[in-house]
Amino acid sequence: MFRKIQSSIFSYFFTIVILALFVLVVVVNSILTRFENKAVEERMEDVTLAIADYLSKTVNNEERTATLLSETLNVEDIIEIDQLYSSITDKELTSKEWKKVQTSSFYQQNNGDSLQSVLQYYLDKTAKRKKKVIPVLINHLEHFQKIADVEEVILMDKEKILASSKRKELTGKPISGVGLEALSLPNQVKLLQNKTMQWIDLANFLNVGKRVFLLSKVPHTKGKSHYLLYVYDARKWDLNAQLNNVEKSETVDIYLIGKDGKLRSSIRSFNKNPSEVLLRLSQQGVSEKELSKAKKENSIIGLLEVPEEITMMSNNNIMALSEGVSVNGLNAIFMTHWLKSDGIDWRVVVEWGKDEAFAEWYKVRFYLNALLLIIGIFFLLGVIYGGRRLAKPIYALKNALDDLAEKPLTFNYMNFEEKGITNDMLQKMDIIGSEVKRLHEVQREMEKKLSDSTTIVSQQHKQNESLTSKEHQLTAENKVANDKILELEQVINTHYKSVKKTLKLGMYDSSLYHLSLESYFHIHKAKEEISGDFICTYERDSRVFFFLGDTGKDSIKAALSRMVITSIINEVVNVKRLASASRILEAIHKNIFEITKSENLIFEKGIKLSVCVWDRQKQMLEFSGLNQAIFVLRDDNFEELIGDELIGETYNSEGQFIANTHYIPLNRVKNALLYLFSDGMIHQNNNEEELFTQKRLKELLIDVHSEDLNTQKEYIEKTFIEWKGEADQKDDASILGLKLI
């Protein structure tokens, strides 16, 4: 026992030290994790804001440069070039002149485009003869190209290109010509009516690949608008060059993406090893044609798409942080920031390899945990030492207690004074010895009392035997009472079954059989004996009324709900004689709301109802719905009409409900089918827990609408049974198909 006490004390202190060390390690590491996450996030934020600010200033500088360059153009030179173009365009060529144009290199370059070939031929001829307007203008554009540091600068009007700093073959080319379609220049020009500048996002340009463009309006031109188009090669944008303190890192990369998630600038891994990136794209399912084009242009801009979570994050927040697998194939953290201007909606993405970002903090974590481990070892050594010091008096106390247990009447505490037990403990043991002696005396007295009690119990036993006969009599009476209770339960059960049988009402009334319709079908698959779905039809004058609904209840509540609703419908149609589908639905809703308002909770969750009114005289079909839809086929046009959505607290609110009406004219239709349905079929799942859905029901009806209604019914029932399989039916399923014309 005392060894167990010693072991328990030692285990107690040992466990406390281990738990304290564990809690300390967890707390310290949690605090460290928060610090390191905050530090990395702040560092990423600083870099991202710096890059975003740099790019925003760069975009503004490009726009300012384009504006200043546009203002330096000589308006007189532009007017003179316009006049020269007009004179060439209006000139009638002789057969000899036309032959010269056809044999020129311009005709071959323009693939037989006669107007552009004539313009380029005579402009070249004019330039050689008069070394003035065109060469001077081209020199200006070449100078602009160097100043703006762009790939090309193009002068154009609303119809054609007047000059280019790089490609003479563009002269006279329509702005919507071959190779320029993706730029939509006519639409971009219209956008510059009220402003002077417009960016054009990444688009295919001639046969050179994808480029970014800045369209600038030339000011002070008289009578006719002119524009400068600056062509930017995004492959030359090196955003990583803006980094100083992390420039040598192999895992940091900065690039631009569009709103579509595709690159607008190159990435580090492609610049370093294009083949590896192209291979990764091939494994992701990119077509061989796109890969060949990317390899030829040495660019994946506009092709490679960043992970979807980065796109969603960047589209929802001006600035956001996340982590995942990067476009460079690394496990990284990302920081994004919006970059917007007229015509462009980009995001700056700064990514940093996770291992490298937290490398310094990993060392701090290692040394800190090592320090905590050393502290824990010292505490454990202290516990072991203290346990040994405690063991000596414990063993002495054990021997004293053993002596007390063996010889309680002759025990003397003075025999253990020199054995390590304290005086206080010895005095306590003397008290215990005296108490043990007293208890022996008490024991002898208790034994005597026990003997007396045994005599009393024997007498009581005899009295109990006389009571047994009375107990048997009460048992017999109780049995008779139980038999009467069982008889009453059988009578109550019989009455309950009778009531339940009475409430098993049909889901539709017999008036459906007496309607003057060409043909119809109805399908009903009940979940239980009493269905919550119902169908009502009425015919009044030239109108036919169709109702299909779902009470949302089952068992007896479903039957009671159907009785109440059909009574309300009969009153609205035959007593109040309402004719509009929307007014009928509003009246039904109002009656149901009054019932609910009077604390009758039979409609606490609301119902689902489709109301159709067919006016055969006007050949017009009206539909209003509450949480339900219908399908209408007019000749080969299959339509899905959605009713109003009104559920839960909104359904029971005191606000007036205004129903929407769908009008479907049938006066010029040769074939018209109407399908009303509850949600039991579309919410039914199969063995794989997959829902049938309203989309599948629509596709099923489209497939079978050309068949007669009996064939449609058989095919729909067969499809529902096969879909459900062994799965439990979730709700009552009802479909009513009507051939109106």
Secondary structure, 3 states (H helix, E strand, C coil): CHHHHHHHHHHHHHHHHHHHHHHHHHHHHHHHHHHHHHHHHHHHHHHHHHHHHHHHHHHHHHHHHHHHHHHHCCHHHHHHHHHHHHHHHHCCCCHHHHHHHHHCHHHHHCCCCHHHHHHHHHHHHHHHHCCCHHHHHHHHHHHHHHHHCCCEEEEEECCEEEEECCCHHHCCCECCCCCCHHHCHHHHHHHCCCCCEEEEEEEEECCCEEEEEEEEECCCCCCCCEEEEEEECHHHCCHHHHCCCCCCCCCCEEEEEECCCEECCCCHHHHHCHHHHHHHHHHCCCCHHHHHHHHHHCCCCCCCECCHHHHHHHHHCCEEEEEEECCCCCEEEEEEEEEEECCEEEEEEEEEEHHHHCHHHHHHHHHHHHHHHHHHHHHHHHHHHHHHHHHHHHHHHHHHHHHHHHCCCCCCHHHHCCCCCCHHHHHHHHHHHHHHHHHHHHHHHHHHHHHHHHHHHHHHHHHHHHHHHHHHHHHHHHHHHHHHHHHHHHHHHHHHHHHHHHCCCCCECHHHHHCCCCEEEEEEECCCCCCCEEEEEEEECCEEEEEEEECCCCHHHHHHHHHHHHHHHHHHHHHCCCCCHHHHHHHHHHHHHHHHHCCCHHHCCCCEEEEEEEECCCCEEEEEEECCEEEEEECCEEEEEECECCCHHHHCCCCCCCCCCEEEECCCCCCEEEEEECCCCCCCECCCCCECHHHHHHHHHHHHCCCCHHHHHHHHHHHHHHHHCCCCCCCCEEEEEEECC
